[in-house]
Amino acid sequence: SHHWQIGQLLLAEIPDDQRERRIFDLVRQLNLGSGLIQSDEQRLLLANLNLMASQKTYLSAAHQASHQYALEGLRYLRDLEERGDQLWRDHYPLAFDLYTRAASASYLTGRFEEMERLSDTLIANAASVYDQAGVYEMKLYASISKDDRAEGLKRGLKALSLLGLNYPKKPGIPHVLGKLIQ
């Protein structure tokens, strides 16, 4: 495919420290030509490049594009997993970041069921309670965006409890006074 060849030329031409500036040119060509991927290193590189593109579009509030790039990056990670890689053990930061970006962009584009599936995967594979709490925070924002304050409160309390901060669902006067005295 010409796209793969053009993408490879761009990779060779663009220094690593300048890739972010030309990320969309790179990713477009490489994604279109991805049928010619020959190695796991190439799959990892494309997953990383798609994460970079997803993050850049996310920061520009282009959530639909961010969602697409994140899903494309996840496709390369799933290919690695099918080939025997232990995704969450061998590539945790990349997997966590791509799943997080995909989940976040999902709820921001109204794909709440997809966000729940991706979030469940994140929670199941999170390396720490801090990572889990961050996922619950995102789920809280998704609940608020759906105007479901009760669910948002439940998710917020779950995140706080993971961090060792326990609050009752309906605090009474003694609890409030106790917290004020502390």
C-alpha positions in Angstrom: 0.0 0.0 0.0 1.2 3.5 -0.9 0.0 4.8 2.5 2.3 2.4 4.4 5.3 3.4 2.2 4.5 7.1 2.7 4.1 6.6 6.4 7.4 4.8 6.6 9.1 7.7 4.7 7.5 10.2 7.1 8.8 8.1 10.1 12.3 8.1 8.7 12.1 11.8 7.8 10.6 13.3 11.0 12.8 13.3 14.1 11.2 11.8 17.2 11.1 15.1 19.0 9.1 16.6 16.1 6.6 13.8 15.7 3.9 15.5 17.7 3.8 18.5 15.3 3.2 16.1 12.3 1.3 13.4 14.2 -1.8 13.6 12.1 0.1 13.2 8.8 2.0 10.2 10.3 -1.0 8.5 11.8 -3.2 9.0 8.8 -0.8 7.3 6.4 0.2 4.5 8.8 -3.3 3.7 9.8 -4.5 3.5 6.2 -1.6 1.2 5.4 -1.7 -0.8 8.6 -2.5 -4.0 6.6 1.2 -4.2 5.9 2.3 -4.3 9.5 5.0 -7.0 9.9 6.2 -6.7 13.5 5.0 -6.3 17.1 7.3 -3.3 17.3 5.3 -1.6 14.5 2.1 -2.4 16.3 3.4 -0.8 19.5 4.6 2.2 17.6 1.2 2.7 16.0 -0.5 2.3 19.3 1.7 5.0 20.8 1.3 7.3 17.8 -2.5 6.9 17.9 -2.4 7.7 21.6 -0.4 10.9 20.9 -3.0 11.9 18.2 -5.9 11.1 20.6 -4.4 13.2 23.3 -3.7 16.1 21.0 -7.3 16.1 19.6 -8.7 15.6 23.1 -7.0 18.8 24.3 -8.5 20.6 21.3 -12.0 19.5 22.3 -12.2 17.4 19.2 -13.6 14.4 21.1 -14.9 12.5 18.1 -11.4 12.4 16.5 -9.9 11.6 19.9 -12.3 8.7 20.2 -11.3 7.4 16.8 -7.6 7.6 17.4 -7.9 5.9 20.8 -9.9 3.0 19.3 -7.4 2.7 16.5 -4.6 2.5 19.1 -6.6 -0.1 21.1 -6.9 -2.2 17.9 -3.1 -2.5 17.7 -2.9 -3.4 21.3 -5.5 -6.1 20.9 -3.6 -7.4 17.9 -0.6 -7.8 20.2 -2.7 -9.5 22.8 -3.9 -12.0 20.3 -0.3 -12.7 19.4 0.5 -13.6 23.0 1.5 -10.4 24.6 0.4 -9.9 28.2 -1.0 -6.5 27.5 -1.6 -5.2 31.1 1.7 -6.7 32.3 4.0 -5.8 29.4 2.5 -2.5 28.3 0.6 -1.2 31.3 1.2 2.6 30.9 0.2 2.5 27.2 -2.8 0.2 27.7 -4.0 2.3 30.7 -3.6 5.6 28.8 -5.3 4.3 25.6 -8.2 2.8 27.5 -8.6 5.9 29.6 -8.6 8.2 26.6 -11.1 5.9 24.7 -13.4 5.8 27.7 -13.3 9.5 28.3 -13.9 10.3 24.7 -16.7 7.8 24.6 -18.7 9.5 27.3 -17.9 13.0 25.8 -19.4 11.8 22.5 -22.5 10.2 24.2 -21.3 6.6 24.0 -22.0 5.8 27.6 -22.3 2.0 27.3 -19.0 1.9 25.6 -17.5 4.1 28.3 -18.8 1.6 30.9 -17.2 -1.4 29.2 -13.9 0.4 28.8 -14.0 1.6 32.4 -14.8 -1.9 33.7 -11.7 -3.2 31.8 -9.6 -0.3 33.3 -10.8 -1.0 36.9 -10.2 -4.8 36.5 -6.6 -4.2 35.3 -5.7 -1.1 37.3 -2.3 -1.4 39.0 -3.2 0.8 42.0 -6.2 2.1 43.9 -5.1 5.6 42.6 -5.6 4.4 39.0 -9.0 2.9 40.0 -10.0 6.1 41.7 -9.2 8.1 38.6 -11.5 5.8 36.6 -14.3 6.3 39.1 -13.8 10.0 38.9 -14.2 9.8 35.1 -17.4 7.7 35.7 -18.6 10.4 38.1 -18.2 13.1 35.4 -20.0 10.8 32.9 -22.9 10.5 35.4 -23.1 14.2 35.9 -23.1 14.8 32.1 -26.1 12.5 31.9 -27.7 14.5 34.8 -27.7 11.4 37.0 -26.5 13.0 40.3 -27.3 10.0 42.4 -25.1 7.7 40.4 -22.4 10.5 40.3 -22.5 10.7 44.1 -22.2 6.9 44.3 -19.2 6.8 42.0 -17.6 9.8 43.8 -18.0 8.0 47.2 -16.5 4.9 45.7 -13.4 6.8 44.4 -13.0 8.5 47.8 -13.3 5.1 49.7 -10.6 3.6 47.5 -8.4 6.4 48.7 -9.3 5.7 52.4 -11.8 8.5 52.7 -15.1 7.0 53.9 -18.3 9.0 54.0 -21.8 7.8 54.6 -24.2 8.1 51.7 -26.5 10.2 53.9 -24.4 11.9 56.6 -26.3 12.9 59.7 -25.7 15.8 62.1 -23.2 13.8 64.3 -21.1 13.0 61.2 -21.0 16.5 59.9 -20.2 17.9 63.3 -17.4 15.3 63.8 -15.9 16.3 60.4 -16.1 20.0 61.3 -14.3 19.5 64.6 -11.4 17.6 62.8 
